Amino acid sequence: MQQSILCYTKLTACFVVTFLETVMTDCQTQKNLVKILLRMRNIPDMPSTSTERKIAEPLREILAPYSVGYRIKLLGQLGSRRFQERLEPFGLTPFHWVVLCCLWEEDGLATCSIGEKLQQVGGTLTGVLDRMEERGLIRRERDPRDRRIWRIWLTDAGRELEDILPPIALELKEQAMQGFSTEERQLFSRLVDQAIANLS
């Protein structure tokens, strides 16, 4: 039993090294991102007893709640939850928001183009577009040059939300980034982009 545990620990430790080398290409980048995420949660690094430290230290960087991945996931969940609360009076979800953002930037996108921008599975996106069409926020039209392609266009109701929703999102962003300098905000954005690129 002890031999099995030791073997598992060694394999997990190897996984930690490989994972961190893949996601964060240098140690300083990882430390910077952890520092920023800790500040956004406004909590100190969690203490542990000496016994716990001996057991968990080799695995600490992938164990919740210490791992970078866990904190990023938690940050995303908290942001989505707070944003959902602000969108509920409009009968919208964060997914409706990101689709609207794509169309505010470029109206008349093909369904597949929206999916590529959002890296979203087609079936899920189709259901979201169905509900948005039922709400009168978008309309679908076949591309006259290629009848296989459906293009998504904003209705007047969808365009009107461009003056309403972005200030709400900006307010939430400012709440999340409270206490960050301009340089730290830029660094945080770059680090997240780098991690996404490393795993894409």
C-alpha positions in Angstrom: 0.0 0.0 0.0 2.8 2.4 1.0 4.6 1.5 -2.2 1.5 2.3 -4.3 1.1 5.7 -2.5 4.8 6.5 -3.1 4.5 5.6 -6.8 1.3 7.8 -7.1 3.1 10.7 -5.4 6.0 10.5 -7.8 3.7 10.3 -10.9 1.7 13.2 -9.6 4.8 15.3 -8.9 5.9 14.6 -12.5 2.5 15.8 -13.7 2.8 19.0 -11.7 6.1 19.8 -13.3 4.8 19.0 -16.8 1.6 21.0 -16.3 3.3 24.1 -15.0 5.8 24.0 -17.8 3.0 23.8 -20.3 0.7 26.4 -18.8 3.3 28.9 -17.5 6.5 29.0 -19.6 8.5 30.5 -16.7 8.4 30.4 -12.9 8.1 34.2 -12.5 5.0 34.2 -14.8 3.4 31.6 -12.6 4.2 33.5 -9.4 2.9 36.8 -10.8 -0.4 35.2 -11.7 -0.8 33.5 -8.3 -0.1 36.8 -6.6 -2.7 38.7 -8.7 -5.3 36.0 -8.1 -4.7 36.0 -4.4 -5.2 39.8 -4.3 -8.5 39.5 -6.3 -9.8 37.0 -3.8 -8.5 39.3 -1.0 -7.4 36.4 1.1 -3.9 35.4 2.4 -2.2 32.2 1.4 -3.8 29.5 3.5 -1.6 28.2 6.4 -1.1 24.5 7.2 0.4 22.5 10.0 3.9 21.1 9.6 2.5 17.6 9.2 0.1 18.7 6.4 2.9 20.6 4.7 5.1 17.5 4.5 2.3 15.5 2.9 0.9 18.2 0.6 3.9 20.3 -0.5 4.8 18.1 -3.5 1.2 18.3 -4.7 0.3 21.8 -3.3 0.5 23.5 -6.7 -2.3 21.4 -8.2 -4.5 20.9 -5.0 -7.5 23.0 -4.4 -7.7 25.7 -3.1 -4.0 26.5 -3.8 -3.6 25.7 -7.5 -3.6 28.4 -10.1 -6.2 26.5 -12.1 -8.6 26.3 -9.2 -8.3 30.0 -8.5 -8.9 30.9 -12.1 -12.0 28.7 -12.1 -13.2 30.2 -8.9 -12.6 33.7 -10.3 -14.6 32.8 -13.4 -17.5 31.4 -11.4 -17.7 34.4 -9.1 -17.6 36.8 -12.1 -20.3 34.8 -13.9 -22.5 34.7 -10.8 -22.2 38.4 -10.2 -22.8 39.2 -13.8 -25.8 36.9 -14.0 -27.3 38.8 -11.1 -27.0 42.0 -13.0 -28.4 40.5 -16.2 -31.4 38.8 -14.7 -33.6 42.0 -14.8 -33.1 41.9 -18.6 -33.8 38.1 -18.8 -30.3 37.5 -20.1 -27.4 35.2 -19.3 -23.6 35.7 -19.6 -23.7 33.6 -22.7 -26.3 35.9 -24.3 -23.9 38.8 -23.4 -20.9 37.2 -25.3 -23.0 36.6 -28.4 -24.3 40.1 -28.3 -20.7 41.4 -28.0 -19.7 39.5 -31.1 -22.6 41.0 -33.1 -22.0 44.5 -31.8 -18.5 44.3 -33.1 -19.5 42.7 -36.4 -23.2 42.3 -37.3 -24.3 39.5 -39.7 -21.7 36.9 -38.6 -22.1 33.3 -39.7 -23.1 31.0 -36.9 -19.8 29.1 -37.3 -17.9 32.4 -37.0 -19.6 33.1 -33.7 -18.7 29.6 -32.5 -15.1 30.1 -33.5 -14.8 33.4 -31.7 -16.3 31.9 -28.5 -14.7 28.5 -29.0 -18.1 27.0 -28.3 -19.6 23.7 -29.4 -22.2 24.2 -32.1 -25.1 22.4 -30.5 -24.9 24.6 -27.4 -24.6 27.8 -29.4 -27.6 26.8 -31.6 -29.8 26.5 -28.5 -28.6 30.0 -27.2 -29.3 31.5 -30.6 -32.8 29.9 -30.7 -33.7 31.5 -27.4 -32.2 34.9 -28.4 -34.3 34.7 -31.6 -37.4 33.9 -29.6 -36.7 37.0 -27.4 -36.5 39.1 -30.5 -32.8 40.1 -30.0 -31.5 38.5 -33.3 -32.8 37.2 -36.6 -31.4 34.5 -38.8 -31.0 34.8 -42.6 -29.4 32.5 -45.2 -26.4 33.8 -46.9 -27.5 34.7 -50.5 -24.1 33.5 -51.9 -24.1 30.2 -50.0 -27.4 28.9 -48.8 -25.7 26.5 -46.4 -24.6 29.4 -44.2 -26.9 31.1 -41.7 -26.0 34.6 -40.8 -27.0 36.2 -37.5 -28.2 39.8 -37.4 -29.2 42.0 -34.5 -32.7 43.4 -34.3 -33.4 46.9 -33.0 -33.9 45.4 -29.5 -30.5 43.7 -29.7 -28.8 46.9 -30.8 -30.5 48.9 -28.0 -28.8 46.7 -25.4 -25.4 48.0 -26.6 -26.1 51.3 -24.7 -27.3 49.4 -21.6 -25.2 46.4 -20.9 -21.5 47.5 -21.4 -21.7 50.0 -18.5 -22.9 47.2 -16.3 -20.1 44.9 -17.3 -17.6 47.8 -16.8 -18.9 48.4 -13.3 -18.3 44.7 -12.4 -14.9 44.7 -14.0 -13.9 47.7 -11.8 -15.2 45.9 -8.7 -13.1 42.9 -9.5 -9.9 44.9 -10.3 -10.3 47.3 -7.3 -6.8 48.1 -5.8 -5.0 47.1 -9.0 -2.7 49.6 -10.7 -2.9 50.1 -14.4 0.3 48.1 -14.9 -1.0 45.2 -12.8 -4.2 45.1 -14.8 -2.2 45.0 -18.0 0.1 42.3 -16.6 -2.9 40.2 -15.5 -4.4 40.4 -18.9 -1.2 39.4 -20.6 -0.6 36.4 -18.2 -4.1 35.0 -18.8 -3.7 35.4 -22.5 -0.4 33.6 -22.4 -1.9 30.7 -20.3 -4.8 30.4 -22.8 -2.4 30.4 -25.8 -0.1 27.8 -24.1 -3.1 25.4 -23.8 -4.8 26.1 -27.2 
